[in-house]
Amino acid sequence: MIVSNSSPIIMLGKQGRLELLKKCFNTIMISKNIYEEIRKKAQTPEFIALEKAIREKWILVENAAISRVLQTKNIGQAEKETISLAKEHKAKALIDDETAKKFALLLRVEIHGTLYAIYLAYTKGVIGKEDAKNILKTMIKDGFYISTEVYARFLELL
């Protein structure tokens, strides 16, 4: 199981590739607020994919109690909830926000981003190299920010 923030669900859901998370982690947990955030985009591919995954019971929605360490204005509510749920369930978390990743370290929560999920899908043979590259290219077109250094490193790893 892994706890996910909204960006991996939105980015992969837009492409109809949300099932990569299931194939890599089996069960995904999100906070109720993350569900509500994505729900505001009703009738979008990412919301439709999320609803299907919830019906199939491989994405679970849970209320989150925010850890005291995360009572800060430096990260968003969704990131606080994701980190807190991961800590509570002794799980890894998927978050793309760099500041949130630093706060997760304070709680000793292992944290990865959407690229990790794509790379894991590649190493498990779920997708091929070209598919991994195309998923990333489409994410960038959809507004996903990635530095040229991280982009180059990702291609190197493939």
C-alpha positions as CSV (number, residue, x, y, z in Angstrom):
1,M,0.0,0.0,0.0
2,I,1.0,3.6,-0.6
3,V,-0.6,6.9,0.3
4,S,-1.0,9.3,-2.6
5,N,-1.4,13.0,-2.9
6,S,-3.6,14.4,-5.7
7,S,-0.9,15.0,-8.4
8,P,0.0,11.4,-9.2
9,I,-3.8,10.5,-9.4
10,I,-4.5,13.6,-11.6
11,M,-1.5,13.2,-13.9
12,L,-1.9,9.5,-14.5
13,G,-5.7,9.6,-14.5
14,K,-5.7,12.3,-17.3
15,Q,-3.9,9.8,-19.5
16,G,-6.1,6.8,-18.5
17,R,-3.0,5.3,-16.8
18,L,-4.2,5.3,-13.2
19,E,-4.0,1.5,-13.1
20,L,-0.2,1.8,-13.1
21,L,-0.5,2.6,-9.4
22,K,-2.6,-0.5,-8.7
23,K,0.0,-2.6,-10.6
24,C,2.8,-1.2,-8.6
25,F,1.4,-0.8,-5.2
26,N,-1.8,-2.9,-5.1
27,T,-3.7,-0.6,-2.7
28,I,-3.6,3.2,-2.7
29,M,-5.0,5.4,0.0
30,I,-6.0,9.0,-0.3
31,S,-7.5,11.5,2.1
32,K,-11.1,12.6,1.9
33,N,-9.9,16.1,1.0
34,I,-7.9,14.8,-1.9
35,Y,-10.9,13.0,-3.1
36,E,-13.0,16.2,-2.8
37,E,-10.3,18.2,-4.6
38,I,-10.4,15.8,-7.6
39,R,-14.2,15.5,-7.4
40,K,-14.4,19.2,-8.2
41,K,-13.2,18.2,-11.7
42,A,-16.3,16.0,-12.3
43,Q,-16.5,14.4,-15.7
44,T,-12.8,14.7,-16.3
45,P,-10.8,11.5,-17.1
46,E,-9.0,11.7,-13.8
47,F,-12.2,11.9,-11.8
48,I,-13.8,9.1,-13.8
49,A,-10.7,6.9,-13.3
50,L,-10.7,7.7,-9.5
51,E,-14.3,6.8,-9.1
52,K,-13.8,3.5,-10.9
53,A,-10.8,2.6,-8.7
54,I,-12.8,3.4,-5.6
55,R,-15.6,1.2,-6.8
56,E,-13.1,-1.6,-7.5
57,K,-11.8,-1.0,-3.9
58,W,-8.1,-0.6,-4.8
59,I,-8.2,3.1,-3.9
60,L,-9.3,3.7,-0.4
61,V,-10.5,7.1,1.0
62,E,-9.9,7.9,4.6
63,N,-10.1,10.8,7.0
64,A,-6.7,12.1,8.1
65,A,-5.7,13.5,11.5
66,I,-2.9,16.0,10.9
67,S,0.3,15.2,12.8
68,R,1.4,18.1,15.1
69,V,4.8,18.3,13.3
70,L,2.9,19.4,10.2
71,Q,1.0,22.3,11.7
72,T,2.7,24.8,9.3
73,K,1.7,27.1,6.5
74,N,4.6,25.9,4.4
75,I,2.8,23.0,2.9
76,G,-0.8,22.5,1.7
77,Q,-3.6,20.7,3.5
78,A,-3.5,17.8,1.0
79,E,0.2,17.3,1.6
80,K,-0.2,17.4,5.4
81,E,-3.0,14.8,5.1
82,T,-1.0,12.5,2.8
83,I,2.1,12.5,5.0
84,S,0.0,12.0,8.2
85,L,-1.9,9.1,6.7
86,A,1.4,7.5,5.5
87,K,2.9,7.9,9.0
88,E,-0.3,6.5,10.7
89,H,-0.3,3.4,8.4
90,K,3.5,3.0,8.3
91,A,3.3,3.4,4.5
92,K,5.2,5.2,1.8
93,A,3.8,8.3,0.2
94,L,3.6,9.7,-3.3
95,I,4.0,13.5,-3.3
96,D,5.5,15.7,-6.0
97,D,5.9,18.8,-3.9
98,E,9.5,19.3,-2.9
99,T,8.8,21.2,0.3
100,A,6.3,18.5,1.5
101,K,9.0,15.9,0.9
102,K,11.2,17.7,3.4
103,F,8.5,17.7,6.0
104,A,7.8,14.0,5.4
105,L,11.5,13.3,6.3
106,L,10.8,14.9,9.7
107,L,8.3,12.2,10.4
108,R,10.5,9.5,8.8
109,V,8.0,8.9,6.0
110,E,9.5,7.4,2.9
111,I,8.4,9.6,0.1
112,H,8.5,9.4,-3.7
113,G,6.9,11.2,-6.6
114,T,5.0,10.3,-9.7
115,L,8.2,9.6,-11.6
116,Y,9.0,6.9,-9.1
117,A,5.7,5.2,-9.9
118,I,6.4,5.4,-13.7
119,Y,9.9,4.0,-13.2
120,L,8.6,1.3,-10.9
121,A,6.0,0.3,-13.6
122,Y,8.9,0.2,-16.1
123,T,11.1,-2.0,-13.9
124,K,8.3,-4.4,-13.1
125,G,7.6,-4.8,-16.9
126,V,4.2,-3.2,-16.7
127,I,5.2,-0.6,-19.3
128,G,8.0,-0.4,-21.8
129,K,10.7,2.3,-22.1
130,E,8.8,4.3,-24.9
131,D,5.6,4.1,-22.9
132,A,7.3,5.5,-19.8
133,K,8.8,8.4,-21.9
134,N,5.4,9.1,-23.5
135,I,3.7,9.2,-20.1
136,L,6.2,11.7,-18.9
137,K,6.0,13.8,-22.0
138,T,2.3,14.0,-21.8
139,M,2.5,14.9,-18.1
140,I,4.8,17.8,-19.0
141,K,2.3,19.0,-21.7
142,D,-0.4,18.8,-19.0
143,G,1.6,21.2,-16.7
144,F,3.7,18.8,-14.7
145,Y,6.9,20.6,-13.8
146,I,10.3,18.8,-13.9
147,S,13.8,20.3,-14.0
148,T,15.9,19.4,-17.0
149,E,18.3,17.7,-14.6
150,V,15.6,15.4,-13.3
151,Y,14.2,14.8,-16.8
152,A,17.7,13.7,-18.0
153,R,18.3,11.5,-15.0
154,F,14.9,9.8,-15.5
155,L,15.8,9.0,-19.2
156,E,19.2,7.8,-18.0
157,L,17.6,5.4,-15.6
158,L,15.4,4.0,-18.3
